[in-house]
């Protein structure tokens, strides 16, 4: 399990976060979190390969307020494969987040907290992180 946690960053509307890495061959999940703290998340992006509730891989997006999870948005389109490399790009589009998946498919998740500036980023899970860029 690898984890990278950044605090006091400035990730604003219009900015993009590019994350690249290699997914472990026995991976269960990994996540990319954006918010103002570890318990205040505007976006929790969570590809799952062996989900407790699902027999097939799924992408879960959610948000968290005061440590309480909101309702999950589940996507059955999951192009991430254990044992492979990946690139995901997250754009802060103001009222929503646009997540570009490795196969070019894009999913959108509402910015329910209305955060214009993200100050906390965490990437963790069954991956080896090889690149992390904000622009």
N, CA, C and O of each residue as an XYZ file, in Angstrom:
540
protein
N       0.854     -1.191      0.000
C       0.000      0.000      0.000
C       0.886      1.235      0.000
O       1.685      1.440      0.914
N       0.740      2.043     -1.017
C       1.501      3.281     -1.118
C       0.572      4.455     -0.863
O      -0.603      4.419     -1.228
N       1.107      5.498     -0.232
C       0.292      6.681      0.023
C       1.125      7.939     -0.169
O       2.252      8.037      0.317
N       0.556      8.891     -0.880
C       1.139     10.219     -1.017
C       0.076     11.206     -0.562
O      -1.054     11.182     -1.049
N       0.444     12.074      0.374
C      -0.505     13.033      0.930
C       0.108     14.425      0.838
O       1.223     14.651      1.309
N      -0.621     15.356      0.232
C      -0.145     16.726      0.092
C      -1.127     17.670      0.756
O      -2.334     17.598      0.524
N      -0.596     18.556      1.584
C      -1.416     19.548      2.275
C      -0.965     20.937      1.841
O       0.167     21.122      1.394
N      -1.852     21.899      1.976
C      -1.565     23.293      1.633
C      -1.211     23.484      0.162
O      -0.424     24.365     -0.184
N      -1.801     22.649     -0.708
C      -1.626     22.839     -2.144
C      -2.678     23.833     -2.629
O      -3.652     24.102     -1.926
N      -2.488     24.367     -3.809
C      -3.476     25.255     -4.421
C      -3.874     24.651     -5.763
O      -3.181     24.823     -6.766
N      -4.990     23.949     -5.768
C      -5.533     23.312     -6.967
C      -6.871     23.993     -7.237
O      -7.869     23.715     -6.572
N      -6.876     24.890     -8.223
C      -8.015     25.788     -8.436
C      -8.836     25.396     -9.657
O      -8.458     24.511    -10.426
N      -9.965     26.075     -9.814
C     -10.825     25.860    -10.978
C      -9.991     26.038    -12.248
O      -9.268     27.024    -12.394
N     -10.100     25.080    -13.159
C      -9.337     25.094    -14.405
C      -8.063     24.276    -14.345
O      -7.507     23.926    -15.387
N      -7.587     23.961    -13.144
C      -6.362     23.171    -13.000
C      -6.618     21.700    -13.296
O      -7.740     21.205    -13.190
N      -5.529     21.012    -13.674
C      -5.582     19.575    -13.944
C      -4.551     18.852    -13.086
O      -3.447     19.346    -12.858
N      -4.940     17.680    -12.622
C      -4.050     16.800    -11.869
C      -3.863     15.541    -12.695
O      -4.833     14.860    -13.030
N      -2.602     15.228    -13.027
C      -2.309     14.019    -13.793
C      -1.570     13.042    -12.886
O      -0.533     13.374    -12.312
N      -2.112     11.835    -12.765
C      -1.533     10.792    -11.923
C      -1.217      9.593    -12.808
O      -2.073      9.119    -13.554
N       0.029      9.103    -12.719
C       0.421      7.913    -13.467
C       1.050      6.912    -12.515
O       1.658      7.288    -11.513
N       0.899      5.639    -12.835
C       1.485      4.607    -12.005
C       1.275      3.223    -12.570
O       0.784      3.048    -13.685
N       1.658      2.246    -11.775
C       1.454      0.841    -12.121
C       0.587      0.226    -11.033
O       0.856      0.374     -9.841
N      -0.459     -0.466    -11.468
C      -1.379     -1.127    -10.547
C      -0.795     -2.487    -10.179
O      -0.374     -3.243    -11.055
N      -0.770     -2.795     -8.891
C      -0.262     -4.095     -8.445
C      -1.064     -5.218     -9.098
O      -2.257     -5.062     -9.358
N      -0.413     -6.344     -9.361
C      -1.104     -7.465    -10.020
C      -2.187     -8.075     -9.136
O      -3.126     -8.690     -9.641
N      -2.062     -7.909     -7.811
C      -3.073     -8.442     -6.885
C      -3.911     -7.313     -6.267
O      -4.442     -7.457     -5.165
N      -4.021     -6.201     -6.980
C      -4.687     -5.002     -6.454
C      -6.159     -5.242     -6.147
O      -6.863     -5.950     -6.867
N      -6.601     -4.622     -5.045
C      -8.019     -4.606     -4.701
C      -8.632     -3.245     -5.015
O      -9.787     -3.160     -5.432
N      -7.846     -2.169     -4.811
C      -8.361     -0.815     -5.044
C      -7.241      0.212     -4.921
O      -6.169     -0.065     -4.384
N      -7.526      1.401     -5.435
C      -6.710      2.575     -5.132
C      -7.628      3.785     -5.171
O      -8.773      3.688     -5.613
N      -7.124      4.934     -4.705
C      -7.983      6.111     -4.639
C      -7.194      7.388     -4.849
O      -6.002      7.471     -4.552
N      -7.900      8.380     -5.371
C      -7.402      9.742     -5.500
C      -8.428     10.622     -4.794
O      -9.601     10.638     -5.167
N      -7.984     11.352     -3.776
C      -8.873     12.189     -2.966
C      -8.483     13.656     -3.109
O      -7.304     14.003     -3.048
N      -9.485     14.513     -3.300
C      -9.279     15.960     -3.377
C     -10.234     16.640     -2.414
O     -11.420     16.311     -2.379
N      -9.731     17.585     -1.634
C     -10.604     18.291     -0.702
C      -9.855     19.338      0.088
O      -8.906     19.952     -0.400
N     -10.305     19.537      1.342
C      -9.633     20.490      2.226
C      -8.957     19.787      3.401
O      -8.144     20.392      4.099
N      -9.290     18.499      3.626
C      -8.637     17.687      4.660
C      -8.999     16.228      4.403
O      -9.758     15.923      3.483
N      -8.454     15.332      5.218
C      -8.722     13.901      5.032
C     -10.163     13.522      5.350
O     -10.609     12.434      4.985
N     -10.900     14.407      6.026
C     -12.309     14.128      6.342
C     -13.268     15.077      5.623
O     -14.481     15.015      5.824
N     -12.718     15.949      4.786
C     -13.512     16.881      3.970
C     -13.069     16.702      2.522
O     -12.147     17.373      2.058
N     -13.731     15.793      1.815
C     -13.320     15.451      0.459
C     -14.382     15.873     -0.550
O     -15.538     15.457     -0.465
N     -13.974     16.700     -1.502
C     -14.877     17.088     -2.584
C     -14.977     15.970     -3.616
O     -16.018     15.792     -4.249
N     -13.877     15.209     -3.782
C     -13.869     14.075     -4.705
C     -13.067     12.932     -4.113
O     -11.908     13.098     -3.731
N     -13.695     11.779     -4.042
C     -13.043     10.513     -3.686
C     -13.229      9.625     -4.911
O     -14.317      9.102     -5.149
N     -12.147      9.457     -5.692
C     -12.173      8.642     -6.908
C     -11.527      7.308     -6.570
O     -10.360      7.266     -6.180
N     -12.282      6.200     -6.717
C     -11.867      4.927     -6.137
C     -12.150      3.735     -7.069
O     -13.205      3.109     -6.968
N     -11.201      3.418     -7.982
C     -11.350      2.193     -8.774
C     -11.207      0.970     -7.864
O     -10.250      0.861     -7.098
N     -12.165      0.061     -7.960
C     -12.152     -1.160     -7.147
C     -12.157     -2.368     -8.071
O     -12.913     -2.433     -9.041
N     -11.290     -3.325     -7.744
C     -11.164     -4.523     -8.576
C     -11.868     -5.716     -7.969
O     -12.392     -6.561     -8.695
N     -11.889     -5.798     -6.662
C     -12.569     -6.879     -5.942
C     -13.386     -6.226     -4.841
O     -13.021     -6.280     -3.666
N     -14.490     -5.612     -5.230
C     -15.334     -4.899     -4.281
C     -16.160     -5.889     -3.476
O     -16.600     -6.911     -4.003
N     -16.368     -5.588     -2.211
C     -17.151     -6.469     -1.337
C     -18.573     -6.668     -1.858
O     -19.145     -7.750     -1.721
N     -19.141     -5.613     -2.458
C     -20.529     -5.673     -2.919
C     -20.664     -6.081     -4.381
O     -21.748     -6.464     -4.821
N     -19.587     -6.002     -5.122
C     -19.645     -6.239     -6.562
C     -18.756     -7.413     -6.949
O     -17.674     -7.593     -6.391
N     -19.214     -8.196     -7.893
C     -18.401     -9.297     -8.418
C     -17.479     -8.801     -9.531
O     -16.447     -9.413     -9.810
N     -17.857     -7.691    -10.164
C     -17.065     -7.146    -11.259
C     -16.418     -5.835    -10.819
O     -16.903     -5.185     -9.893
N     -15.327     -5.443    -11.476
C     -14.677     -4.174    -11.134
C     -15.639     -2.999    -11.294
O     -16.525     -3.017    -12.148
N     -15.450     -1.985    -10.462
C     -16.337     -0.821    -10.470
C     -15.521      0.427    -10.123
O     -14.520      0.347     -9.410
N     -15.959      1.571    -10.631
C     -15.390      2.857    -10.238
C     -16.372      3.518     -9.288
O     -17.557      3.637     -9.596
N     -15.885      3.944     -8.141
C     -16.735      4.612     -7.163
C     -16.257      6.053     -7.007
O     -15.068      6.300     -6.804
N     -17.184      6.999     -7.104
C     -16.911      8.397     -6.788
C     -17.814      8.781     -5.629
O     -18.968      8.357     -5.553
N     -17.274      9.588     -4.731
C     -18.050     10.005     -3.577
C     -17.461     11.309     -3.051
O     -16.438     11.784     -3.544
N     -18.110     11.877     -2.056
C     -17.580     13.026     -1.325
C     -17.813     12.769      0.156
O     -18.621     11.921      0.536
N     -17.095     13.511      0.979
C     -17.161     13.299      2.424
C     -17.223     14.660      3.112
O     -16.472     15.575      2.774
N     -18.130     14.780      4.083
C     -18.286     16.024      4.832
C     -18.244     15.699      6.320
O     -19.045     14.898      6.802
N     -17.315     16.314      7.051
C     -17.125     16.034      8.482
C     -16.946     14.539      8.744
O     -17.442     14.022      9.745
N     -16.244     13.846      7.854
C     -15.973     12.420      8.032
C     -17.130     11.514      7.650
O     -17.026     10.296      7.790
N     -18.234     12.082      7.169
C     -19.419     11.290      6.798
C     -19.498     11.204      5.275
O     -19.504     12.224      4.586
N     -19.559      9.969      4.756
C     -19.651      9.755      3.319
C     -21.037     10.126      2.812
O     -22.040      9.895      3.487
N     -21.082     10.699      1.625
C     -22.342     10.973      0.936
C     -22.700      9.762      0.074
O     -22.083      8.705      0.206
N     -23.682      9.907     -0.797
C     -24.109      8.785     -1.630
C     -23.106      8.536     -2.755
O     -22.681      9.466     -3.442
N     -22.735      7.266     -2.932
C     -21.774      6.880     -3.959
C     -22.366      7.011     -5.357
O     -23.556      6.784     -5.580
N     -21.501      7.382     -6.280
C     -21.816      7.295     -7.705
C     -20.973      6.141     -8.233
O     -19.745      6.204     -8.181
N     -21.611      5.089     -8.739
C     -20.896      3.903     -9.215
C     -20.935      3.830    -10.735
O     -21.984      3.994    -11.357
N     -19.775      3.584    -11.311
C     -19.639      3.434    -12.756
C     -19.173      2.012    -13.043
O     -18.182      1.552    -12.477
N     -19.888      1.320    -13.920
C     -19.473     -0.044    -14.259
C     -18.358     -0.042    -15.292
O     -17.692     -1.059    -15.485
N     -18.146      1.084    -15.957
C     -17.050      1.201    -16.922
C     -15.751      1.411    -16.136
O     -15.511      2.497    -15.610
N     -14.921      0.376    -16.060
C     -13.661      0.451    -15.320
C     -12.540     -0.092    -16.201
O     -12.347     -1.306    -16.271
N     -11.790      0.798    -16.884
C     -10.728      0.345    -17.780
C      -9.413      0.004    -17.072
O      -8.464     -0.436    -17.720
N      -9.346      0.201    -15.759
C      -8.124     -0.095    -15.010
C      -7.962     -1.608    -14.875
O      -8.926     -2.323    -14.602
N      -6.733     -2.085    -15.069
C      -6.457     -3.517    -14.996
C      -5.307     -3.779    -14.029
O      -4.257     -3.146    -14.140
N      -5.487     -4.705    -13.079
C      -4.361     -5.079    -12.219
C      -3.166     -5.522    -13.066
O      -3.321     -6.218    -14.070
N      -1.973     -5.105    -12.641
C      -0.752     -5.465    -13.345
C      -0.399     -4.537    -14.496
O       0.603     -4.759    -15.176
N      -1.202     -3.495    -14.732
C      -0.957     -2.607    -15.869
C      -0.590     -1.201    -15.393
O      -0.764     -0.854    -14.225
N      -0.079     -0.403    -16.335
C       0.181      1.002    -16.047
C      -1.098      1.794    -16.314
O      -1.987      1.332    -17.029
N      -1.177      2.981    -15.736
C      -2.366      3.802    -15.930
C      -2.002      5.273    -15.886
O      -0.973      5.670    -15.339
N      -2.882      6.070    -16.483
C      -2.828      7.530    -16.363
C      -4.260      7.999    -16.176
O      -5.156      7.596    -16.919
N      -4.471      8.844    -15.189
C      -5.778      9.447    -14.965
C      -5.567     10.952    -14.805
O      -4.627     11.388    -14.140
N      -6.448     11.737    -15.418
C      -6.361     13.194    -15.343
C      -7.661     13.716    -14.735
O      -8.751     13.422    -15.226
N      -7.529     14.492    -13.662
C      -8.687     15.089    -12.999
C      -8.649     16.593    -13.251
O      -7.658     17.258    -12.946
N      -9.738     17.123    -13.810
C      -9.843     18.568    -14.038
C     -10.856     19.150    -13.062
O     -11.968     18.642    -12.920
N     -10.448     20.228    -12.391
C     -11.360     20.972    -11.519
C     -12.128     21.931    -12.426
O     -11.599     22.964    -12.837
N     -13.370     21.585    -12.731
C     -14.174     22.369    -13.671
C     -15.175     23.270    -12.952
O     -16.173     23.685    -13.540
N     -14.908     23.572    -11.681
C     -15.788     24.467    -10.932
C     -16.923     23.721    -10.268
O     -16.780     23.237     -9.145
N     -18.044     23.624    -10.949
C     -19.209     22.963    -10.348
C     -19.107     21.443    -10.377
O     -19.916     20.742     -9.768
N     -18.091     20.937    -11.099
C     -17.888     19.491    -11.142
C     -16.428     19.162    -11.387
O     -15.615     20.031    -11.704
N     -16.117     17.878    -11.231
C     -14.796     17.349    -11.547
C     -14.936     16.452    -12.764
O     -15.850     15.632    -12.842
N     -14.027     16.615    -13.711
C     -13.990     15.756    -14.894
C     -12.808     14.817    -14.738
O     -11.672     15.262    -14.571
N     -13.074     13.516    -14.792
C     -12.025     12.514    -14.626
C     -11.852     11.785    -15.952
O     -12.750     11.070    -16.398
N     -10.680     11.971    -16.584
C     -10.367     11.299    -17.841
C      -9.694      9.972    -17.512
O      -8.646      9.934    -16.868
N     -10.311      8.891    -17.963
C      -9.821      7.547    -17.689
C      -8.765      7.149    -18.718
O      -8.639      7.807    -19.750
N      -8.001      6.081    -18.455
C      -6.917      5.685    -19.356
C      -7.354      5.410    -20.796
O      -6.558      5.563    -21.722
N      -8.605      5.007    -20.993
C      -9.078      4.694    -22.348
C      -9.742      5.886    -23.033
O     -10.329      5.730    -24.104
N      -9.656      7.081    -22.428
C     -10.240      8.273    -23.020
C     -11.668      8.555    -22.573
O     -12.193      9.636    -22.841
N     -12.304      7.609    -21.901
C     -13.660      7.796    -21.377
C     -13.602      8.824    -20.244
O     -12.653      8.828    -19.460
N     -14.614      9.698    -20.156
C     -14.626     10.701    -19.098
C     -15.855     10.520    -18.218
O     -16.959     10.270    -18.703
N     -15.636     10.652    -16.915
C     -16.763     10.660    -15.989
C     -16.773     12.011    -15.275
O     -15.736     12.656    -15.114
N     -17.952     12.417    -14.859
C     -18.116     13.685    -14.158
C     -18.687     13.422    -12.777
O     -19.519     12.534    -12.589
N     -18.225     14.212    -11.810
C     -18.741     14.110    -10.453
C     -18.962     15.525     -9.931
O     -18.066     16.363    -10.031
N     -20.147     15.807     -9.374
C     -20.437     17.175     -8.924
C     -19.557     17.612     -7.753
O     -19.233     16.819     -6.869
N     -19.183     18.876     -7.769
C     -18.437     19.487     -6.670
C     -19.470     19.911     -5.627
O     -19.825     21.086     -5.533
N     -19.944     18.949     -4.853
C     -21.056     19.172     -3.933
C     -20.730     20.168     -2.828
O     -21.626     20.833     -2.308
N     -19.455     20.277     -2.467
C     -19.065     21.226     -1.424
C     -18.790     22.615     -1.991
O     -18.619     23.576     -1.240
N     -18.747     22.716     -3.312
C     -18.520     24.008     -3.950
C     -17.132     24.577     -3.716
O     -16.949     25.793     -3.769
N     -16.150     23.720     -3.456
C     -14.787     24.204     -3.211
C     -14.179     24.761     -4.496
O     -14.078     24.055     -5.499
N     -13.778     26.026     -4.459
C     -13.111     26.622     -5.613
C     -11.627     26.314     -5.597
O     -10.995     26.232     -6.650
N     -11.067     26.142     -4.408
C      -9.652     25.808     -4.267
C      -9.529     24.551     -3.415
O     -10.016     24.497     -2.285
N      -8.872     23.547     -3.977
C      -8.573     22.305     -3.266
C      -7.216     22.498     -2.595
O      -6.261     22.924     -3.244
N      -7.122     22.190     -1.305
C      -5.858     22.372     -0.580
C      -5.275     21.050     -0.085
O      -4.187     21.027      0.492
N      -5.996     19.947     -0.309
C      -5.565     18.636      0.194
C      -5.711     17.609     -0.928
O      -6.768     17.503     -1.549
N      -4.643     16.857     -1.179
C      -4.662     15.783     -2.175
C      -4.022     14.549     -1.561
O      -2.955     14.625     -0.953
N      -4.694     13.401     -1.729
C      -4.144     12.125     -1.253
C      -4.327     11.087     -2.356
O      -5.388     10.984     -2.971
N      -3.267     10.324     -2.585
C      -3.312      9.199     -3.520
C      -2.810      7.998     -2.751
O      -1.709      8.021     -2.202
N      -3.622      6.936     -2.709
C      -3.167      5.758     -1.980
C      -3.816      4.507     -2.531
O      -4.819      4.562     -3.243
N      -3.219      3.377     -2.183
C      -3.798      2.106     -2.592
C      -2.767      1.164     -3.165
O      -1.565      1.302     -2.939
N      -3.272      0.201     -3.913
C      -2.452     -0.893     -4.435
C      -1.811     -0.494     -5.761
O      -2.060     -1.110     -6.798
N      -0.977      0.554     -5.707
C      -0.294      1.067     -6.893
C       1.131      1.471     -6.537
O       1.464      1.689     -5.373
N       1.959      1.563     -7.567
C       3.242      2.243     -7.465
C       3.083      3.536     -8.248
O       2.890      3.515     -9.463
N       3.164      4.644     -7.558
C       3.005      5.959     -8.168
C       4.285      6.312     -8.918
O       5.368      6.274     -8.335
N       4.176      6.657    -10.208
C       5.366      6.993    -10.989
C       5.421      8.466    -11.382
O       6.502      8.993    -11.641
N       4.267      9.140    -11.430
C       4.252     10.547    -11.818
C       3.021     11.230    -11.233
O       1.940     10.648    -11.134
N       3.229     12.481    -10.853
C       2.164     13.279    -10.246
C       2.400     14.719    -10.685
O       3.417     15.314    -10.326
N       1.477     15.287    -11.454
C       1.666     16.654    -11.948
C       0.383     17.452    -11.792
O      -0.716     16.951    -12.030
N       0.548     18.708    -11.387
C      -0.571     19.651    -11.338
C      -0.239     20.802    -12.273
O       0.882     21.311    -12.278
N      -1.237     21.212    -13.072
C      -1.024     22.393    -13.926
C      -2.331     23.052    -14.250
O      -2.356     24.060    -14.957
